[in-house]
Amino acid sequence: MTADAMRFLAIGITMLSVMASAFGEGLVVAHAVDGISRNPEIYGKLRTTMILGCSLVETTAIYALLISILLIFVAK
């Protein structure tokens, strides 16, 4: 394989991380909505925890996107 092929393969692997992050964020929101539907009194506390969880999950996608951009434009 050439160097360009290896670079594009690495970019594809980092995009798999973005897909996994999106799946995890969907699970966080789905379980938060499920918890709110079961116990509406804890809406405020659960919403805050959900937003914190989503932001932590989203950082994985942002780091993967940063790595793929670096691979596209910086790696030679």
N, C-alpha and C positions, 0 to 999 in steps of 0.2 A: 504494500500500500504506500501511496505517496504521502508526503507531509500534509498536503491539502486534504486528502481523504481522511486522515487521522484527525485533523482539526475539525472537520465537519461531523465526524462521528462523535467527537467529544461534545460538540455543540448539541447534537441530538440527545445525548445522554443527560446533559444539563436540563434540557427541555422536559425530559421525563420527570425530573425533580419538580419542575413547575406544575406538571399535571398532578403529581402526588400531593403537592401543596394545595392545589385547588380542591382535590378530593377531600383532604383533611379539613379544609375550611368549611366545606359543605357539611361534613359530619358534625363539626362544632355547632353550626347554626341549626342543623336538624335536631340535635339533642337538646339545644337550648329551647327551641320552640316546643319540643315535646315536654320539657320540664315546666315551661310556662303554662302549657295546657293542662298539666296535671295539678299544678299548684300556683294559681294566679297571684297569690299574695307576695311571692318572692320575685316578682317581675323586675324590680329595680336592681336587686342584688345579682340576679341571674343575667340581666342585660349587661351590666358592667363586666361581669366575668366573661361573658361571651365576646364582648368587644376586645378585651385584653387577650383572650385566646385567639381570636381572629388576627389580631395584630402580630402576635408571636408566630402564628402559622404563615402569615403573609411575608414575614422577613425571610423565610426560606426561599420563597419564590423570587424575592428581590435580589437575594444573593446569587441565585442561579442565573437570573437574567443578567446581572452584572458580569458574572464569569463568562457567559456566552457572548456578551458584547465585547469583552476583552479578547476572547478567542477569535472573534470575527475581525476586529480592527487592529489589534496590537500584535497578536502572535503571527509570526512569519515562518 
